[in-house]
Amino acid sequence: MSDVTTNQPLGTPTWIDLGIPDLDKAMSFYGGVFGWEFDVGGEEMGRYTMCRLRGKAVAAMMPNPDPTATEFWWNVYLASDDLDATVARARDAGGEVLVDPMDVMNQGRMAILKDPSGGQFGVWQGRDHVGCQLVNEPGALLRNDLVTPNPGPARDFYASVFDFTLDGNDDLDAGVDFTFLRRPDGHEIGGIMGVPEAPASSWGTLFQVENADAAVAAAREHGGTASDAEDMQYGRMAQVTDPFGAQFTVGSTR
């Protein structure tokens, strides 16, 4: 369990949000799976809704502003204490800026980028809103990993922009292409998984749960789909798809 009260070091996954076509349906689903409560924002905020666990922000959702959208995903935001400098470094490293740096009232500053492998992510410079206030406990964010068919350029990009150290993983089977991303202080913030058959690069989101099998059952009961939970090297995990097609992973200790 981790309570977060301050802005995190450069490159740390610090916030996640989701745009979907039906906010009420999404709240029913995610409330049923994770036990979240919701603070629905006003129309002037696009109904940007805080998802809370024990009163603390763990994620956000909002109605997708594009009525023609057909694909939905959890967005991950990496921390920065100087958004403009981070965006400039990303451009220099071959990244694409999809949303230029902008203020979000007094909450912070954000930008949306795409790495050279095609993976989309956000950058967040917190002010009043530092990001997830709870992580690493059931119902909250546990980790984010980039899955990509083209890991080489992605590794170079994230190391250049966020000063990550790139480490291999000797625990995994031979032939598995996985690289740990570590901050300069040695803290692991996620990783890059090279998967040649992946259709596109995307950042995945893993939520910790108390019981992966129970989370699978809840997801199915509330209108989602899910694989059966399986024992993996680091815990018991399952892939879940919400009622709109947004995918994420749930994981519990065995």
C-alpha positions as CSV (number, residue, x, y, z in Angstrom):
1,M,0.0,0.0,0.0
2,S,1.3,3.5,-0.9
3,D,-0.2,6.8,-0.1
4,V,1.0,9.5,-2.5
5,T,0.9,13.2,-1.4
6,T,3.6,14.8,-3.5
7,N,4.6,14.9,-7.1
8,Q,6.6,11.9,-8.2
9,P,10.1,11.9,-9.8
10,L,10.5,12.3,-13.6
11,G,9.1,9.5,-15.6
12,T,7.0,7.8,-12.8
13,P,3.5,6.7,-13.9
14,T,1.5,9.2,-11.9
15,W,-2.1,9.3,-13.3
16,I,-4.5,7.3,-15.4
17,D,-7.7,8.2,-17.1
18,L,-10.2,6.8,-19.5
19,G,-12.6,8.4,-22.1
20,I,-15.7,6.3,-22.8
21,P,-19.1,6.8,-24.6
22,D,-21.3,6.1,-21.5
23,L,-20.2,7.4,-18.2
24,D,-23.0,5.8,-16.2
25,K,-22.3,2.4,-17.6
26,A,-18.6,2.8,-16.9
27,M,-19.2,3.8,-13.3
28,S,-21.4,0.7,-12.9
29,F,-18.7,-1.6,-14.3
30,Y,-15.7,-0.2,-12.6
31,G,-17.5,0.3,-9.3
32,G,-18.5,-3.3,-9.5
33,V,-15.0,-4.6,-10.3
34,F,-12.9,-2.3,-8.0
35,G,-15.3,-0.9,-5.4
36,W,-14.7,2.6,-6.6
37,E,-16.8,5.6,-5.7
38,F,-17.2,8.5,-8.1
39,D,-17.2,12.3,-8.0
40,V,-18.8,13.4,-11.3
41,G,-17.5,16.7,-12.6
42,G,-19.7,19.4,-14.0
43,E,-20.5,20.0,-17.7
44,E,-18.0,22.8,-17.8
45,M,-15.4,20.1,-17.0
46,G,-16.7,17.7,-19.6
47,R,-18.0,15.6,-16.7
48,Y,-14.4,14.6,-15.8
49,T,-15.1,12.1,-13.0
50,M,-12.7,11.2,-10.2
51,C,-12.6,7.5,-9.2
52,R,-12.0,7.2,-5.5
53,L,-11.0,4.5,-3.1
54,R,-11.5,5.3,0.6
55,G,-12.0,8.9,-0.6
56,K,-8.7,9.1,-2.4
57,A,-8.3,9.6,-6.2
58,V,-7.0,6.5,-8.0
59,A,-8.1,7.3,-11.6
60,A,-10.5,9.3,-13.6
61,M,-13.1,8.8,-16.4
62,M,-15.1,11.1,-18.7
63,P,-17.4,10.8,-21.7
64,N,-15.3,10.7,-24.8
65,P,-15.7,14.1,-26.6
66,D,-15.6,12.4,-30.0
67,P,-19.0,10.9,-30.7
68,T,-17.6,8.9,-33.7
69,A,-14.8,7.2,-31.6
70,T,-14.8,3.4,-31.6
71,E,-11.6,2.6,-29.7
72,F,-11.0,3.4,-26.0
73,W,-8.1,2.8,-23.7
74,W,-6.6,3.7,-20.3
75,N,-4.2,6.7,-20.7
76,V,-1.1,6.7,-18.6
77,Y,0.6,10.0,-17.6
78,L,4.3,10.1,-16.7
79,A,5.5,12.6,-14.2
80,S,7.5,15.7,-15.0
81,D,8.5,18.7,-12.9
82,D,9.1,20.8,-16.1
83,L,6.5,19.8,-18.7
84,D,7.8,22.1,-21.4
85,A,11.4,20.8,-21.1
86,T,10.2,17.2,-21.2
87,V,8.1,17.8,-24.3
88,A,11.1,19.5,-25.9
89,R,13.3,16.4,-25.1
90,A,10.6,14.1,-26.5
91,R,10.6,16.1,-29.8
92,D,14.4,15.9,-30.0
93,A,14.2,12.2,-29.4
94,G,11.8,11.6,-32.3
95,G,8.5,11.7,-30.5
96,E,5.3,13.3,-31.8
97,V,3.3,15.9,-29.8
98,L,-0.4,15.1,-30.1
99,V,-1.6,17.7,-27.6
100,D,0.7,20.7,-26.8
101,P,1.4,21.6,-23.2
102,M,-1.6,23.1,-21.6
103,D,-2.8,24.2,-18.1
104,V,-5.6,22.3,-16.5
105,M,-6.8,25.1,-14.3
106,N,-4.9,25.0,-11.0
107,Q,-4.6,21.2,-11.1
108,G,-1.4,21.0,-13.2
109,R,-0.1,21.0,-16.8
110,M,-0.4,18.2,-19.3
111,A,0.6,17.1,-22.8
112,I,-0.1,14.0,-24.9
113,L,2.8,12.4,-26.8
114,K,3.5,9.5,-29.1
115,D,6.8,7.7,-29.0
116,P,8.7,6.6,-32.2
117,S,7.2,3.1,-31.9
118,G,3.7,4.5,-31.9
119,G,2.9,4.2,-28.2
120,Q,0.7,7.1,-26.9
121,F,1.1,8.5,-23.4
122,G,0.6,11.7,-21.4
123,V,3.0,13.8,-19.3
124,W,1.7,15.4,-16.1
125,Q,3.2,18.2,-14.1
126,G,1.2,18.3,-10.9
127,R,0.1,21.4,-9.0
128,D,-2.9,20.9,-6.8
129,H,-3.5,17.4,-8.3
130,V,-0.4,15.2,-7.8
131,G,-2.0,12.2,-9.6
132,C,-3.0,8.9,-8.0
133,Q,-3.3,9.3,-4.3
134,L,-3.2,5.5,-3.7
135,V,-1.2,3.0,-5.6
136,N,0.1,-0.6,-5.1
137,E,-3.0,-1.9,-3.2
138,P,-6.2,-3.7,-4.3
139,G,-8.4,-1.4,-6.4
140,A,-5.5,0.9,-7.4
141,L,-2.8,1.1,-10.0
142,L,0.1,-1.3,-9.7
143,R,2.2,-0.8,-12.8
144,N,2.3,0.2,-16.5
145,D,4.2,-1.5,-19.3
146,L,4.6,-0.7,-23.0
147,V,3.9,-3.6,-25.4
148,T,5.4,-2.9,-28.8
149,P,6.4,-4.8,-32.0
150,N,9.3,-2.4,-32.3
151,P,11.0,-2.2,-28.9
152,G,14.4,-0.8,-30.0
153,P,13.3,2.8,-30.8
154,A,11.0,2.8,-27.8
155,R,13.9,1.9,-25.4
156,D,16.1,4.6,-26.9
157,F,13.3,7.2,-26.7
158,Y,12.3,6.6,-23.1
159,A,15.9,6.4,-21.9
160,S,16.7,9.7,-23.6
161,V,13.6,11.6,-22.5
162,F,13.3,10.4,-18.9
163,D,16.9,9.3,-18.1
164,F,15.8,5.7,-17.5
165,T,18.3,2.9,-17.1
166,L,17.5,-0.1,-19.3
167,D,17.8,-3.5,-17.5
168,G,17.1,-7.0,-18.8
169,N,15.0,-9.5,-16.8
170,D,16.8,-12.8,-16.0
171,D,13.7,-14.2,-14.3
172,L,11.8,-14.6,-17.6
173,D,12.1,-17.4,-20.0
174,A,14.7,-17.3,-22.7
175,G,13.4,-15.5,-25.8
176,V,11.1,-13.1,-23.9
177,D,12.1,-9.6,-24.8
178,F,11.4,-7.5,-21.7
179,T,13.3,-4.5,-20.5
180,F,12.9,-2.9,-17.1
181,L,12.7,0.9,-17.0
182,R,14.4,2.4,-13.9
183,R,14.7,5.9,-12.7
184,P,18.2,7.3,-11.9
185,D,17.5,6.4,-8.2
186,G,17.1,2.7,-9.3
187,H,13.3,2.6,-8.8
188,E,11.6,0.4,-11.4
189,I,8.7,2.3,-13.0
190,G,7.6,-0.3,-15.6
191,G,9.0,-1.9,-18.6
192,I,9.0,-2.5,-22.4
193,M,7.8,-5.8,-23.8
194,G,8.8,-6.6,-27.3
195,V,6.1,-8.6,-29.0
196,P,6.6,-9.0,-32.8
197,E,3.0,-10.0,-33.4
198,A,1.5,-7.1,-31.5
199,P,-0.7,-5.0,-33.8
200,A,0.5,-1.7,-32.4
201,S,2.4,-0.2,-29.6
202,S,0.3,0.6,-26.5
203,W,0.8,1.2,-22.8
204,G,-1.0,-1.3,-20.6
205,T,-2.4,-0.8,-17.2
206,L,-2.3,-3.3,-14.4
207,F,-4.6,-2.9,-11.4
208,Q,-4.0,-4.8,-8.2
209,V,-6.9,-6.8,-6.8
210,E,-7.4,-8.9,-3.7
211,N,-8.5,-11.9,-5.7
212,A,-8.0,-12.2,-9.5
213,D,-10.7,-14.8,-9.9
214,A,-13.2,-12.7,-8.1
215,A,-12.3,-9.7,-10.2
216,V,-12.8,-11.8,-13.4
217,A,-16.3,-12.9,-12.2
218,A,-17.2,-9.3,-11.3
219,A,-16.1,-8.0,-14.7
220,R,-18.2,-10.6,-16.5
221,E,-21.2,-9.9,-14.2
222,H,-21.1,-6.1,-14.9
223,G,-20.9,-6.4,-18.7
224,G,-17.2,-6.9,-19.5
225,T,-15.3,-9.9,-20.7
226,A,-12.2,-11.4,-19.2
227,S,-9.8,-14.3,-19.7
228,D,-9.6,-16.9,-16.9
229,A,-7.1,-15.9,-14.3
230,E,-3.7,-17.7,-14.5
231,D,-0.8,-18.1,-12.2
232,M,2.2,-16.2,-13.6
233,Q,5.7,-15.6,-12.3
234,Y,4.7,-12.5,-10.4
235,G,1.2,-13.4,-9.3
236,R,-2.2,-14.5,-10.6
237,M,-3.4,-12.4,-13.5
238,A,-6.2,-12.0,-16.0
239,Q,-6.9,-9.8,-19.0
240,V,-10.1,-7.8,-18.8
241,T,-12.1,-5.8,-21.4
242,D,-14.6,-3.3,-20.2
243,P,-18.0,-2.9,-21.9
244,F,-16.5,-0.4,-24.4
245,G,-13.5,-2.4,-25.4
246,A,-10.9,-0.8,-23.2
247,Q,-8.5,-3.4,-21.9
248,F,-6.5,-3.7,-18.7
249,T,-5.0,-6.4,-16.5
250,V,-5.9,-7.4,-13.0
251,G,-3.4,-9.1,-10.7
252,S,-3.3,-10.6,-7.2
253,T,-0.8,-12.4,-5.2
254,R,-1.3,-16.2,-5.3
